Amino acid sequence: MNRLLMSSTCSEAQSQVKESMSFLSRMVRFLFWLLVVSWSVALLRRVVGWMLRNAAGNPSQDACGRTILHGEGEARRLVRDPVCGMHVAEEVAIPLREGGELVHFCSLACRDTYAGQARKIAANG
Protein backbone atom coordinates (compact mmCIF):
# COMPACT_ATOMS: atom_id res chain seq x y z
CA MET A 1 0.00 0.00 0.00
CA ASN A 2 2.80 2.34 0.89
CA ARG A 3 4.50 1.69 -2.45
CA LEU A 4 1.25 2.24 -4.28
CA LEU A 5 0.70 5.53 -2.46
CA MET A 6 4.28 6.63 -3.16
CA SER A 7 4.05 5.70 -6.82
CA SER A 8 0.78 7.61 -7.22
CA THR A 9 2.22 10.71 -5.55
CA CYS A 10 5.37 10.37 -7.67
CA SER A 11 3.32 10.05 -10.83
CA GLU A 12 1.25 13.08 -9.79
CA ALA A 13 4.42 15.05 -9.13
CA GLN A 14 5.86 13.95 -12.47
CA SER A 15 2.68 14.97 -14.28
CA GLN A 16 2.79 18.38 -12.57
CA VAL A 17 6.43 18.81 -13.60
CA LYS A 18 5.55 17.83 -17.17
CA GLU A 19 2.66 20.30 -17.22
CA SER A 20 4.83 23.12 -15.89
CA MET A 21 7.60 22.27 -18.37
CA SER A 22 5.05 22.15 -21.14
CA PHE A 23 3.78 25.58 -20.10
CA LEU A 24 7.33 26.99 -19.96
CA SER A 25 8.21 25.53 -23.34
CA ARG A 26 5.04 27.04 -24.83
CA MET A 27 5.91 30.44 -23.35
CA VAL A 28 9.47 30.30 -24.69
CA ARG A 29 8.20 29.25 -28.12
CA PHE A 30 5.64 32.10 -28.07
CA LEU A 31 8.28 34.68 -27.11
CA PHE A 32 10.63 33.38 -29.80
CA TRP A 33 8.01 33.73 -32.54
CA LEU A 34 6.92 37.10 -31.22
CA LEU A 35 10.52 38.27 -31.56
CA VAL A 36 10.82 36.83 -35.07
CA VAL A 37 7.57 38.46 -36.21
CA SER A 38 8.44 41.86 -34.70
CA TRP A 39 11.87 41.84 -36.38
CA SER A 40 10.28 40.83 -39.67
CA VAL A 41 7.75 43.66 -39.46
CA ALA A 42 10.50 46.18 -38.64
CA LEU A 43 12.61 44.96 -41.56
CA LEU A 44 9.61 45.05 -43.91
CA ARG A 45 8.81 48.63 -42.82
CA ARG A 46 12.39 49.72 -43.50
CA VAL A 47 12.45 48.09 -46.93
CA VAL A 48 9.09 49.54 -47.96
CA GLY A 49 10.07 52.98 -46.64
CA TRP A 50 13.36 52.82 -48.53
CA MET A 51 11.54 51.82 -51.72
CA LEU A 52 8.99 54.64 -51.34
CA ARG A 53 11.68 57.24 -50.65
CA ASN A 54 13.63 56.19 -53.73
CA ALA A 55 10.51 56.03 -55.90
CA ALA A 56 9.41 59.52 -54.84
CA GLY A 57 12.84 60.98 -55.54
CA ASN A 58 13.29 62.31 -52.01
CA PRO A 59 16.81 63.04 -50.79
CA SER A 60 18.79 60.05 -49.62
CA GLN A 61 19.82 59.35 -46.04
CA ASP A 62 23.10 58.22 -44.54
CA ALA A 63 23.55 55.31 -42.12
CA CYS A 64 22.50 57.43 -39.12
CA GLY A 65 19.25 58.54 -40.76
CA ARG A 66 20.41 62.11 -41.44
CA THR A 67 19.21 63.58 -44.73
CA ILE A 68 21.86 64.14 -47.36
CA LEU A 69 20.91 67.16 -49.42
CA HIS A 70 21.85 67.38 -53.09
CA GLY A 71 21.45 70.17 -55.59
CA GLU A 72 20.81 73.89 -55.29
CA GLY A 73 18.40 75.52 -52.88
CA GLU A 74 17.95 72.48 -50.66
CA ALA A 75 20.44 73.39 -47.93
CA ARG A 76 19.10 75.33 -44.96
CA ARG A 77 20.96 78.04 -43.13
CA LEU A 78 21.36 77.24 -39.44
CA VAL A 79 21.52 79.92 -36.78
CA ARG A 80 22.73 79.50 -33.20
CA ASP A 81 20.59 80.37 -30.19
CA PRO A 82 22.74 82.63 -27.94
CA VAL A 83 21.04 81.38 -24.73
CA CYS A 84 21.16 77.58 -25.01
CA GLY A 85 23.53 77.18 -27.99
CA MET A 86 21.09 75.09 -30.02
CA HIS A 87 21.32 75.30 -33.82
CA VAL A 88 17.98 76.00 -35.51
CA ALA A 89 16.98 76.39 -39.18
CA GLU A 90 16.59 80.08 -39.91
CA GLU A 91 13.08 79.54 -41.31
CA VAL A 92 11.73 78.19 -38.02
CA ALA A 93 13.82 80.26 -35.59
CA ILE A 94 12.23 83.06 -33.56
CA PRO A 95 13.90 86.37 -34.52
CA LEU A 96 14.55 89.37 -32.29
CA ARG A 97 16.08 92.62 -33.49
CA GLU A 98 18.41 93.91 -30.78
CA GLY A 99 20.18 97.22 -31.48
CA GLY A 100 20.34 96.74 -35.25
CA GLU A 101 21.40 93.12 -34.90
CA LEU A 102 19.06 90.23 -35.71
CA VAL A 103 19.29 87.43 -33.15
CA HIS A 104 17.53 84.06 -33.57
CA PHE A 105 16.16 81.77 -30.84
CA CYS A 106 14.92 78.18 -30.65
CA SER A 107 11.98 79.00 -28.36
CA LEU A 108 10.05 81.81 -26.75
CA ALA A 109 11.58 80.92 -23.38
CA CYS A 110 15.11 81.46 -24.71
CA ARG A 111 14.05 84.74 -26.32
CA ASP A 112 12.51 85.97 -23.06
CA THR A 113 15.60 84.91 -21.09
CA TYR A 114 17.84 86.81 -23.51
CA ALA A 115 15.63 89.91 -23.37
CA GLY A 116 15.63 89.79 -19.56
CA GLN A 117 19.41 89.52 -19.45
CA ALA A 118 19.74 92.45 -21.87
CA ARG A 119 17.54 94.59 -19.61
CA LYS A 120 19.64 93.69 -16.55
CA ILE A 121 22.85 94.59 -18.37
CA ALA A 122 21.35 97.90 -19.57
CA ALA A 123 20.13 98.75 -16.04
CA ASN A 124 23.56 98.02 -14.50
CA GLY A 125 25.46 99.66 -17.11
Buried (B, 14 or more C-beta within 10 A) or exposed (E): EEEEEEEEEEEEEEEEEEEEEEEEEEEEEEEEEEEEEEEEEEEEEEEEEEEEEEEEEEEEEEEEEEEEEEEEEEEEEEBBBBBBEBEBEEEEBBEBEEEEEEBBBBBEEBBEBBBEEBEEEEEEE
